Amino acid sequence: MKNKIKIFRAMHNLTQEHLADAIGVNRQTILAIEKEKYVPSLDLAFKISRYFGVNVEEVFIFNEKTPTIMET
């Protein structure tokens, strides 16, 4: 999932470590999310957006091509 975490961190002059500490994850988690190698849970996505004081849609960009679970 595309995101703007790096941009928001730069706007607030934050390191990955500082953001990670503030929301209760490790720096590697923030790095993986920024590089789109890890899709955060809804809870984590909301924690990140609340930390920056914006809507989750301002930080994360939903991609229609992201695989979803199909109902049977």
C-alpha positions in Angstrom: 0.0 0.0 0.0 1.4 3.4 -1.0 1.9 5.9 1.8 3.3 9.3 2.6 4.9 8.5 5.9 8.3 9.7 4.8 6.8 13.0 3.7 4.9 13.5 7.0 8.1 12.6 8.9 10.1 15.2 7.0 7.4 17.8 7.6 7.6 17.2 11.3 11.4 16.7 11.4 11.1 13.1 12.7 13.4 10.2 12.4 12.0 6.7 11.8 13.1 5.8 15.4 11.2 8.7 16.9 8.0 7.9 15.1 8.4 4.2 15.9 8.9 5.0 19.6 5.9 7.3 19.6 3.5 4.7 18.2 4.9 1.6 19.9 6.7 -0.3 17.1 10.3 -0.7 16.1 12.2 1.3 13.5 12.3 -1.6 11.1 8.5 -1.6 11.0 8.4 2.0 9.9 11.1 1.3 7.3 9.2 -1.7 5.9 5.9 0.4 5.7 7.7 3.3 4.0 9.3 0.9 1.4 5.8 -0.7 0.9 7.2 -4.1 1.9 4.7 -4.3 4.8 1.0 -3.4 4.9 0.2 -2.1 8.4 -2.9 -3.3 10.3 -5.8 -0.9 10.5 -4.9 -0.2 14.1 -1.4 0.7 13.2 -2.5 2.8 10.2 -4.8 4.8 12.4 -2.1 5.2 15.1 0.2 6.7 12.5 -2.4 9.1 11.1 -3.6 10.2 14.5 0.0 10.9 15.5 0.3 13.3 12.5 -3.2 14.7 13.2 -4.6 13.8 9.8 -7.1 11.4 8.3 -5.8 7.9 7.5 -6.5 8.6 3.8 -4.0 11.5 3.8 -1.2 9.1 4.8 -2.2 5.9 3.1 -3.2 5.5 -0.6 -5.5 2.6 -1.2 -4.5 0.6 -4.3 -7.4 -1.1 -6.0 -5.0 -3.9 -7.2 -4.2 -4.9 -3.6 -5.3 -8.6 -3.2 -8.3 -9.0 -1.0 -10.0 -12.1 0.5 -12.9 -13.1 -1.7 -16.1 -14.3 -0.2 -17.2 -17.7 -1.2 
